[in-house]
Amino acid sequence: MDTFVLIAVGVLAAMTGFWIGRSLQWNMEEEEDVTGSKIILKGNEIVAPVAGTVTVTEADGKKEMHIIPDQGKVYAPAEGRITKLYPMGSAMLLETEFGADILLKIGDKVDDMFSGCYRCRVMEHEYVRKGALLLEYDPESLSAGGADPGVAVSVQNADEFEQLRVTELPRMKAGEPLIYVARGDRERLRGELWDHRAGMEPFW
């Protein structure tokens, strides 16, 4: 009898640990009812690197999220490696663990006169956690010089994902879900809202 009790307790502990582990995963999973059948949508979130006012724009044929910041600190929108730092540190490419290549661009000028506005806090090839401080800059000085002080976020390899959702919220706090990407059956998933609370809408 004691052996049976010990086995039961062990199984219960293992199951509890399993479900706790699942709740802490970076990968998000959500169940949706599509045409009467249940499917599992798997994907990953890219959070806002700054707090501010959000708009959807297009540059070089790619959709991007443009944020006019409340302050000049830019944080990592996901966990990954800095694969490229651009001149002055005003732009960088982050390769995430889930395969998204995120381009962060701060401002729209690369003139040397603006070099003093940026203080990069990471190095090329450095691995960063989500929420790590990447850059500090002076939005007011950029605006005074006629430059755009906004932070642009785009997924450079968006065509490799079957779904890419963006927020509809006009304002975001740093760390709130901004973009959501997933791999799956596009035809079955098209048009489904994955996170109604965050106001997520598809690019296509």
N, C-alpha and C positions, 0 to 999 in steps of 0.2 A: 504493500500500500504506500509506504514511504517513497519507494522508487517511482511509483506512478505519479505521486504528488510533485516530486522533483522534476520529472519529465514535463508535466503540465506547466509548472512554473517557468521552466526553461523555454518552452515553446511560446508562452505568453510574452516573456521578456523579449524574445527574438522578434515577434510580430510588432511589439510596441516600438522597438528600436528601428525597425524597417519603416514604419509609417512616420515616425519623427524625422528620419533621414529624408524621406520623400518630401516632407513639408519644407525642408531647408534647402532643397535643390535650387540652383540658379535657373534651371530649365522650368518653364511654366507649362502646366498642362490644364486644359479646360475642356469640359465635355459639353457638346452642343447637340441639339436635336435637329437633324437635317432630314426632311422628307420622311419623317417617322422612324428613322433609324439613328442609333447613337454612333458618333464617331469621336475620336480623340484628336484634338488639335494640339500640336506641340510647337513651341516656338520660344523665342527669347526677346527680352525687352531691352531697348536702348533708352536710357533715361536722359532727361534734360541736363546738360552740363552747367547751366546757369539758370537763375530765376529771372523771369521777365515776360515780355509780350511776344507771342508766337504767331508767325504767319508761314504759309507754305509758298515757296517760290521755286523758280526753275533756273538752273545755270548749267551751261554746256550740255544741254539735253537731259539733265538729271534733276529730279525733284529734290528739294532740300528744305529743311526746317530752319527758319530764320528767327532768331531770338534777339530782341533789343533788351539788354540785360539791366537788372537793377543795380548790379555792382560788377566789379572787374575781376572776379575770380572764376576760373573755368575748371570744372572737375571732370574726371573720367566718366563718360556715359556708359561704360561697360568694362568688364575685365579683359585684359589682353596686353598685346605688345605694341609699343610705339615703333612702327617700321620705317617711318620717315618723318623728319623734321624739316620744315621749309625755312627759307631765309627769315631772319629776325625772330623765328619761333612763333610767327603769327598764324601758322597753319601746321597741322600734323595729321598723319595717317595712323589709325589704331586698328590693328588686326585682332579681332575678338576670338575667344575660344570657340564660339559657335560659328565662325567662318565669315562674319560680316567685316568688310573693310570700311571703317567709318572715317570720313574726312571731316575734320574740324577746321573751319576757317574763321579767324577773328579779324574783322575789318575787311576793307576791299582795296587797300593800297599797300604797295610794297616799296614805296619810296623810302630812302634812307632817313628822311626827315622824321619818319614815324618810328624808327628803331628804338628810341628811348621809351616808347609807350609800352613795350612788352618785356616781361620778365618770365622767361620759360623756367619751369620747375622740374622738368624731366629731361632725360637724354634719349637720343635715338637708340633703339633696341632695348630700352628699359621695359620691364614688365610691370604693369600697374593694376591695382585693384579698382573696382568700380567705386567712384566717389573720391579717388585720390586727386589731390590738387595738381593740375597740369600746367597752369599758366596764370599769371597775374598781369593785368594790363590796365590802361587808363582810358576808359571810354570817353571821358570828357575832353581829353586832349585830342583824341581822334576826331570827335565831332567838331572841335574848334578848328582843326586843320582841314575840314571839308571831307573827311573820310567817314565811312559807315562804321559805327561802333558795334554793330551786331555780330552775333556768333551764328555761323551757318553749320548745320549738321546734315550730312548726306551719307547714304550707303552706296559706295562706289560700285559694288558688285551686286546691286539689287536684282539684276536679271537672273542671278543664280538661286533666288528664293521664289517659291511659288506664291507666297503672300507677304505683303509689306503694308502694314497699317500705321497710320499716323494719328496723333491726337487732334481733336476738334476744339480743345479748350483754348481760349484766347490768351490765357496767362498760365504760367507754370512755375512751380517751385523747383529748385535744383533737386534732382533725384527722383522726380515724378516721371512715370512712363511717357515717353515722347514718340517712339517708334517701336513697332513690334514686328519681327520677321519670323517666318516659319517655312519649313519645307513640307510639302504634302501635295495632295491632288487638287490643283487649282480649280478645275471645273466643279468639283464637289464643294469646295470651300468658298467659292466666289460669292461675294455679297454678304457673308455672315459677319456680324459684329462680334468681335472676340471679347471686348471689355467695355460694356456699356457704361460703366461707372466712370471710366477714363475718357469716354467720348471718342473711341478709336474708329477711324474711317479708313477705307482702302485707298491706295493711290490709283488702282485700276478697278 
